[in-house]
Structures are given as C-alpha cells and as structure tokens.
Amino acid sequence: MEQAAIRKMRRKQIAACNLIAGIMIVTFFILIQISEIRFTHFFFCLGILMLIQGIIGFIKKGSTKSFIPIFEQAAIYEKEKLGKEWEKEQRSENISRLVLSGLMFLQSFSFQDVTNPFFDIQPAYLFFLLIIALALINVSMLFRFRKIDRSTEKHELEGFTKEANMMSMAFGLLTVIVIFIFIVVFVLP
C-alpha cells in the first residue's frame, strides 16, 4: 500500500473513531441528564457490553470483518503488516475485555448501596472526562499507527503486542493520575 493511501486510510480511521466515541459519550451525557441512572446499573451495562465484545472477538478469531468499511480495510492492512503479532494483539484485547467485564460486574456489585444517581455530577466535569477520553484515544492511535506504518521489515514489529500493552498500561496510569489530581483540585474542595 502506498504512503498516500495509508495516510488517507488513517485519517478516515481517526475521524471514524472520534465520531463514534463522541456520539457514544454525548449520548451517555444526555442519558444521565434525562434519567436517573445509578452507578450499579451503569457498571452492570458496561460489563455486559464488554463481555459481549470479548465473546464476539473470540468467535471471530482471525477475521477482519467489520460493520464499518474503514475499520475492515485497516484490519486487513494491519493483519498483513503485523502477521502473527496481529493475532496476539487480538487475543490480548479480547482477554482484556473479559477481565474488564468482570471488573465492571464487581463494581456494579460494590455500588449497590450507593443511592446517588449519576446526574449529580456537574456537566463541566463530564466535559473534562470527554476531552481526556478523546485525547487518549487519539494519542494512542497515533503512536500505534506510527509504529506500524513506519516499519519496513517484519522483524521490526516482533514484540509489538507486548510493547503496545506496556504503553497502554503507562497511558492508563497517567490517566488515573490526571483524573485523581483533577478530582482532588476541582471536585473535592
């Protein structure tokens, strides 16, 4: 695939991811303003969603099929470029979804006694979380695309899954620290 075609595909992929994430987050904001969603219900629904995604991922195995054509095109390109690492990455993502699903169910159980609904949260804080989420999605995608697209040899991508998982953990830890600082500085006083 030529560099111009790759750049065009990546721009479309980033736009699609941002659009989908933005629509989902805005829909969630609207839902929590309209209805009295409680933490326990939110985490339970999130757990079910992640469980379904993980199961579907294991059923699909090495398939690159997607409802959104740009995601399918990117998956075909990445599968060809990464080889065995692509399968490792898919397996790792599916296992992570199942683990996160279990954690969401645990959270749902933990928050059963909490009576405060979600809508008590100020919209400004939710907007901050939207910005953080979109920033993380974009930064992680750019790092990933850069590594994959700039490699010219198969051996350059050996250990890609392990490296990507380490970067994900680092980004996750950084996000937790930023959100914790934000809560301590702006929400708690």
N, C-alpha and C positions, 0 to 999 in steps of 0.2 A: 504494500500500500504506500502511495506517495505521501510525502510530508504534508502537502497542502490538503489532501483528502483526510489525513489523520487529524490535522488541526480543525478542519470543518466538523468532523465527526465528534471530536472532543468538545467543541463549543456547543454543539447541539445537545450532547450528553449533559454538560454542566447546566445548560438552560433548562432541560427537562427535569433534572434532579432538583434544581432550585424551585421550579414551578410546582412540582409535586410536593416538595417539603413545605413550601409557602402555603399552598392550598390546604394541606393537612393541618398545619399549625393554626392558620387563621380559622379554619372550620372548628378546630378544637377550642380556640378562644371564644368563638361565637356560641358553641355548645355550652361552655361553662358559664357564660353570661346568661343564657336563656334558661337552662335547667339547673337543678341542684345536684350536680354530680359530686359524689363523695369520693375521697381518696381510695377507699376499698373497692368501689366499683371501677374507678379509673385503672387501678393496677390490675384488677381481675381481667378487664377487657384487653389491656395491653399484653397481659400474659397469654391470653387466648390467641391474640393476633400473632405474637412471636412464636407460639407453639405451632400454629398453622403454617407460618413461613418456614420454620425449621423442617417440619414434616414434608412439605411440598419440595423443599430443597433436596432432601434425601431421596424422595421419589424421582425427581428429575435427574439425579446423578450428574452425568456429564453433558446434559442438554443445554444448549444455548438459547432455547426458545424463550420469547418474552412477548407480552402483550404490546409493548412499546417497541416499534421497529429500531429506533436508535440504540436501545439497550441490547437488542439482539445483535445488531451489527458490531457494537463494541465488544460484546461477549465473544463473538466469533473471532474477531481480531486478537483479543487478549488470549483466548484459548490457543490460537495458533502461535502467538508470540511466547507465551509462558510455558506451554507444554504441560508437563507433569505438575508444575507449580500451580497451575490454574486449578487443577483438580484438588490439590492440597488446600488451596485457599478456599474453594467452595465448601469442602468438608469442614474446615475450620470455622467458616461463617455459620454453617448450619448447626454445628455443635454449640457455638456461642449463642445462637438464637434460642436453642433449647435450654441452655443454662440460664440465660436472661429470663426466659419464660418462667422457669422455676423460681427465680428470684422475685419476679413480679407477683406470682401466686403467694409467695411468702410475705411480701409487702402487703398484699391485699388482706391476708390473714392478720398481719400485725396492726393494720389500721382499722380493724372492725369497730373498735371502741371510739374512734375519733369521730366526733359529731360535726365538726366544721366542714361545710361543703367547700368545694374548690373556688367558688365565686368570691370568697372573702379576699382573695389575692388581688392586689392592685394591678390594673392593666399595664402600668408602666413597668412593673417587674416582669410581667409576661412578655412584654415587648423586648425587654433586655434579654430574656431567655431565647426569644426568636432570633435576635441578632447573633447571639452566641452560637446557637444551633446552626444557622446558615453559614456563619464564618467557619465553624469547624468542618462542616460538610465540604465547603469549597477548598479550604486549605488541605484537607486530607486527600481530596480528589486530585488537586494539582500536584501534590507530592507523588501520588500513585502514578498519574499519567506521565509525569516527567521521567520517573524511573523506568517505566515500561517502554515509552516511546523513544527514549534516547539510547536504549540498549540495542546493540547491533548483533551480538552473539548470544547464543543460548546459555553459555556458562556464566554470563553476566547476571542472569536472573536466577541462578541457583541460590536457594535460601531466601527467595523473595517473600514467601509466606511468613517465615519466622521473623524477618526484618519488618514486614508490614504489621504483624501482630505486636511487636515491641513498640513500634511507632504509635499504634492505636492505644496501647496502654499508657504511653507517655502523654499523648493528647488527652486521654481520659483523665489522668491525674491532674494535668494542667487545668482542665475544665472544672474539675471538682474544686481545686484551689481558688480559681477565679470566682466561681459561684459562691463558695464559702465566704470569701472576702467581701463580695457584694452583699451577701445577707448580713454579715456582721456590721458592715459600714452603713448600709442604707435601710435594711429592713428592721433589724433589732432595736435601734435607738428610738 
